Structure formats: C-alpha cells, structure tokens
Amino acid sequence: MCALESGPKSGEGASRRGKGDARSPPVTASSMAPLARTPGNSGVSFLGVLSEGSTVPLDTDVPMNSKPPWLDEDLLRKGREFATKYLFAVVSTQVPALAMIFSFQSGLEPLIFTGKSDTPYKAYRRYLSTVCRIMSWYETDFFDKKSEGYRSMAAVRIMHASVFKKMNEASREELRSKTTVTGRETGVWSTHLEVLKKDFAEMDVDESICPFAGLSTASKEHGEFVFVNQLDLAFTQFGFVALPILYPEYFGIHGATKEHLEGYCHLWRCVGYLLGIKDRYNICSGDGLDATRERCRAIVEKWVKPGFRGLTPDWEHMYRCVLEGLNYYGGFNTFGGMIAYLMWVLGIPVPHLRSIMTWMETATFYAQWFIFRFLLTIPGARAILNYILRLNFKRALNVSPAWLQRKKEIIYDYERLSDKI
C-alpha cells in the first residue's frame, strides 16, 4: 500500500537532491539502494562516551542565571531565528523523534513511572505543556529572568529533579510495577508490534556496540545504574536535534543555511547545559554542525536501528497515546502512517507493516510526504502553517472544562478488550 521503502541520505546528501526531488512521485525499494550513511569515527567514538553516562546523574549544580563560557550570543540568536522561521517543520520532527526516543527503554521508563502520559488524555495534557515550553525557548531568551523561556526552563529542571529523586529512591518492587504498562487492568494498546518486529528482524544492522540490552530494568537493580542520567538526557536531546539537521528537506526545512542549522544546534547545546547535561555528554558539539551530525548519525545507525529489534508493547502503547493525544487539537496522526514515514526517512524497509496499513494510515504517510517535500517549498506556505500551528496550540490552551471532561471519558477499543479478559 505504501510504495516507499528507502529513504534519503542524511545531512548534506539530502540537500543535494534539491527541489526537483520534492515533486517526484514515491519510488519503490527495487529502484533504490539503501541510502543510510556510515557514521564517521568521531561519531562512533562519542557513543563510548555516552555509554559511560548511564552511571552519571543529571547535573543539578548549574545555576539558572549562569551562562556557559562557550556561549555565542550571535549563534544563539541565529538558532532562535531558524526555530521560529521553520516552527511548523521543527515541531513536526518532534513527533517521529519520540518513536526513536521511546525505543530506548531507559528513556521510556521515567515517562511510564510518572504516570502522566500513559493514556491519550494524559498524553494530550503532557505534550501540550511540553511543546509550549519548548516554543518559549525558541521565541524568548531563556537566560533572561523575566522571560517565559526562563520560567519554563526552571519548571522543567524542577520536574527532572523530582523524577530523579523518586526513581532512585524507589524500591525494586515499585520500579518493576511502575516502569511498564504491561499487566495493567486498563490494557495495553499494541496491535502492530509483532508485524513490525518481522520488518526489523530483516534489517542489516550492526549490533556490536548497541547498549540497549544491557540497560534493562533488571540490570539496573544491581546498583551501578542511576535513573535520569546523562545518557538519558543526551538521548532525549538527540530527539530534538537529529531529524532537523540530518534530514532537513524531508521534514519541510527547505533553504536553511548551514549557519542557521549550526545556530539551532547551539541553541540546544545551551538548553542541554541548563537542563543538567555536562559538556562531555552534550550531543551538540562545540566543534560545529558537521561534528554534531556525525554524533547523531552514529546514534541512528549504531543505536536506534539495532534498538528497534528490542521494542516492547510499552513502546507502541506510549507512542499511540502520544499520537492520539496530538489528534485532540487538530492533528492528523496515525500509528502506521507516522512509523512508515520515519522508517522511509531512515532507510528501513517495512513491507510487513505496509501490508496491514489501513487507508487512513496510508493517507497519513502520503500527507506527510506531500506537505514536507512539496507544499513547504511553495512561497508563503511555511508562514501559513506556522500560523495554523500557533493557532491550534492557542485553542488547545483555552478549551472548556466540559470539552476536557469529554476527552477524558473516551474509552478506546484496547480498554474495552481488557474488560473482557
């Protein structure tokens, strides 16, 4: 049903294909070889550094009013200019990026533990708040005490510190029960996982340095691991940075200069610094855009792709809750369509998934392709979609209590099925 099975080269390779490719019809896997680029030595070496971060807690000693010694005010300004100019596209990358972040069990478990996003309604509330906070970092100076960005940053720091304390002080029994949705009376929303596993089992990937299997909850009980650690934080940071800088034109970022992409990385380097990521583990390198791309490319090829083979029902359930929650305020998100598009971009064939996709999921896939690869090349389209995005979030922040109650009372099929078991 979905004809695309191989995606673009990352980074510069994607840009060279130009606008003509945006207008081309989708192509089949038989006419395209896998296009994923092999990460460089510097990127692979950085993975070893990140792995060490699983035993290093978040840095809570960084004061909010301190600026890092490496701060470049002009580059930070360019990063904000980029993020606001391409706001719709940048925010849109965060949705598929969550599928990658959630594939890292150590990063998913704190989200499950908090219990604030394990239903569509709760995910709607949580991610509305999250996106609004991130937009404030793009639109205001988070080093300025009087700014909305500063207040949002302070709130996120408090939340991280709270989760860090609760999880690391929790008993083994509490961790076992609160870091998975499996076994809950409300049921687990997982219908496509077994099919996806067939596709991922056929991937040709190098699992030699993938740390995922060694970071399960069971292994954490032996003492060295800490929750909300430097690796967790850096991997989350990767989710906000990787897709815009590796595959810009495949998410509607057309015409961005290298300087503005580097500014975006510098912005997230600053965000990481304030949220407790030590410079040693910061995904956004001080050596520039190319170095950050190499780090992100290494994570995709050496960690994310192999990690897809170990996905659990928790992953699908939590991601489905996010997508359905986003649909509450004007989204057009389906699980199959979103995953198929991400896999196309990453160069992962998913024929088994395509064979069970509904017409709506297929439509979602092609809608993304049309919007990102064609519509956003048209002058004025970017400004219109930015306006619509802001309008949707403004409406979502001002809905009535009755509307919220109706959404809260929705019962989904997976919940009905659990009642019958």
Residue pairs with C-beta under 8 A, 6 or more apart in sequence:
1 354
1 355
1 357
1 359
1 362
2 340
2 344
2 354
2 357
2 362
2 365
2 366
3 26
3 27
3 28
4 26
4 27
4 28
4 340
4 344
4 365
4 369
5 28
5 29
5 32
5 344
5 349
5 350
5 351
6 27
6 29
6 32
6 33
6 34
6 35
6 344
6 347
6 349
7 35
7 36
7 247
7 250
7 343
7 344
7 345
7 346
7 347
7 348
8 14
8 17
8 35
8 247
8 249
8 250
8 345
8 347
9 35
9 36
9 37
10 36
10 37
10 246
10 247
10 293
10 297
10 300
11 37
11 245
11 246
11 247
11 293
11 297
13 35
13 37
14 246
14 247
14 248
14 249
14 250
15 248
15 249
17 249
19 254
19 377
21 373
22 249
22 254
22 373
22 374
22 377
23 373
23 374
26 366
26 369
29 349
34 204
34 347
35 347
36 300
36 301
36 346
36 347
37 297
37 301
38 301
39 294
39 297
39 298
39 300
39 301
39 302
40 294
40 297
40 298
42 291
42 294
42 295
43 294
43 295
43 296
43 297
43 298
43 299
44 209
44 298
44 302
46 294
46 295
46 298
47 209
47 298
47 299
47 302
47 303
48 209
49 280
49 281
50 230
50 231
50 234
50 235
50 281
50 299
51 211
51 231
53 229
53 230
53 231
53 234
53 280
53 281
54 106
54 211
54 215
54 224
54 225
54 226
54 229
54 230
54 231
54 232
55 224
55 225
55 226
55 229
56 226
56 229
56 230
56 231
56 278
56 281
57 164
57 168
57 226
57 228
57 229
57 230
58 160
58 161
58 164
58 228
58 229
58 230
58 233
58 275
58 276
58 277
59 230
59 276
59 277
59 278
60 157
60 161
60 164
60 276
62 273
62 274
62 276
64 145
64 150
64 153
64 154
64 157
64 274
65 143
65 145
67 143
68 270
68 273
68 279
70 279
70 286
71 270
72 266
75 262
75 263
75 266
76 263
76 266
76 267
76 270
77 263
78 259
78 260
78 262
78 263
78 266
79 260
79 263
79 264
79 265
79 266
79 267
79 268
80 138
80 139
80 263
80 267
81 260
81 263
82 90
82 256
82 260
82 261
82 263
82 264
83 90
83 138
83 264
83 267
84 138
84 139
84 386
85 260
85 382
86 244
86 252
86 253
86 256
86 382
87 135
87 138
87 386
87 389
87 390
88 252
88 376
88 382
88 385
88 386
88 388
88 389
89 244
89 251
89 252
89 253
89 372
89 376
89 382
90 138
90 244
90 253
90 264
91 131
91 134
91 135
91 389
92 251
92 252
92 372
93 240
93 243
93 244
93 251
94 131
94 134
94 239
94 240
95 322
95 323
95 326
95 333
95 338
96 243
96 338
96 341
96 342
96 345
97 239
97 240
97 242
97 243
98 239
98 319
98 322
99 315
99 319
99 338
99 339
99 342
100 238
100 239
100 242
100 300
100 304
100 342
101 107
101 108
101 235
101 236
101 238
101 239
102 108
102 111
102 315
102 318
102 319
103 212
103 304
103 307
103 308
103 310
103 311
103 315
104 212
104 215
104 232
104 235
104 303
104 307
105 212
105 215
105 216
105 217
105 310
105 312
105 314
106 212
106 215
106 220
106 225
106 227
106 229
106 231
106 232
107 232
107 235
107 236
108 314
108 315
108 318
109 179
109 180
109 217
109 227
110 163
110 167
110 227
110 228
110 232
111 117
111 118
111 318
112 118
112 178
112 179
112 180
112 181
112 314
112 318
113 163
113 166
113 167
113 170
113 175
113 178
113 179
114 163
115 122
115 178
116 122
116 125
116 126
117 123
117 126
117 127
117 318
117 321
117 322
117 325
118 181
118 317
118 318
118 321
119 186
119 321
120 320
120 321
120 324
120 325
120 328
120 407
120 410
120 412
121 325
121 328
121 407
121 408
121 410
122 321
122 325
123 318
123 321
123 322
123 324
123 325
123 326
124 324
124 325
124 326
124 328
124 329
124 407
125 325
126 325
127 322
127 325
127 326
128 329
128 393
128 396
128 397
131 393
132 152
132 393
132 397
133 152
133 153
133 155
133 156
134 240
135 393
136 142
136 147
136 148
136 149
136 151
136 152
137 149
137 152
137 153
137 267
137 271
138 267
139 148
139 149
140 147
140 148
140 149
140 150
141 147
141 149
141 150
142 149
142 150
142 152
142 153
142 270
142 271
142 274
143 150
143 270
144 150
153 271
153 274
153 275
156 275
157 274
157 275
157 276
160 228
160 233
160 275
160 276
163 227
163 228
164 227
164 228
167 175
167 227
167 228
168 226
168 227
168 228
170 178
172 221
175 217
175 220
175 221
176 217
179 217
180 217
180 312
180 314
181 188
181 313
181 314
181 317
181 318
182 188
182 312
182 313
182 314
185 418
186 415
186 418
187 414
187 415
187 417
187 418
187 419
187 421
188 313
188 314
188 317
188 414
188 418
189 316
189 317
189 320
189 321
189 412
189 414
190 313
190 316
190 317
190 320
190 414
191 316
191 414
192 316
192 335
192 336
192 339
192 353
192 356
193 311
193 312
193 313
193 315
193 316
195 352
195 353
195 355
195 356
196 308
196 311
196 339
196 350
196 352
196 353
197 309
197 311
198 352
199 343
199 348
199 349
199 350
199 351
199 352
199 353
200 308
200 309
200 311
200 348
201 309
202 349
203 305
203 308
203 309
203 348
205 301
205 305
205 306
205 309
206 301
206 302
206 306
207 306
207 309
209 302
209 303
210 302
210 303
210 306
210 307
211 231
211 303
212 303
212 306
212 307
212 310
213 310
215 225
219 225
220 227
230 277
230 278
230 280
230 281
231 281
233 272
233 275
233 276
233 277
233 281
234 272
234 277
234 281
234 282
234 283
235 299
237 268
237 271
237 272
237 277
237 282
237 283
237 284
238 283
238 296
238 299
240 268
241 264
241 265
241 268
241 283
241 284
241 292
241 296
242 296
242 299
242 300
243 251
243 345
244 251
244 253
244 261
244 264
245 261
245 264
245 265
245 289
245 292
245 293
245 296
246 293
246 296
246 297
246 300
247 345
248 254
248 256
248 261
249 372
249 373
250 345
250 372
250 373
251 345
251 372
252 371
252 372
252 373
252 375
252 376
252 382
253 376
254 376
254 377
258 289
261 289
262 288
262 289
265 284
265 285
265 289
265 292
266 284
268 283
268 284
269 282
269 284
269 285
269 286
272 282
272 283
272 284
273 279
273 282
279 286
283 292
283 295
283 296
283 299
284 292
285 291
285 292
285 295
300 346
304 346
305 346
305 348
308 348
316 335
319 335
320 335
323 331
323 333
323 334
323 335
323 338
324 333
324 412
326 333
327 333
328 396
328 407
329 392
329 393
329 395
329 396
330 392
330 395
330 396
332 364
332 367
333 364
334 358
334 360
334 361
334 364
335 361
336 353
336 356
336 357
336 358
336 361
336 362
336 364
336 365
337 357
337 360
337 361
337 362
337 363
337 364
337 365
337 367
337 368
338 364
338 368
339 350
339 353
340 350
340 353
340 354
340 357
340 361
340 365
341 364
341 365
341 368
341 369
343 349
343 350
343 353
344 365
357 365
371 385
375 381
375 385
376 382
376 385
